[in-house]
Amino acid sequence: MMINKKGRWEFCYNYQIAVDTESGIIVSTDLTQNPTDFNELQPEIGNLESNLGPLASGTQILADNGYSTDEATDFLEQKHLDGYIASRKLARKHKKNLINKES
């Protein structure tokens, strides 16, 4: 059981998946009970490196805004990885614009 985003307890999990964008092959998976992705980037990079070996400097990492934290950005910089993570503010702005267009 874990607390969902609305603060309610429920039977659920947070599934993490990493895909090689060129081949479409799943290269890493993980299952957590954390309700958000805030702290999941570092463990997922660790899983990637366990499966593939050390990631080369400049490897591009694409993640959704759920991973957008200062700690994630710092971690990617320390590992010399090229991270592309949308900010929550930008994601909310685009979501709001999308909703307004559909109205």
Disulfide bonds with the S-S distance in Angstrom:
none
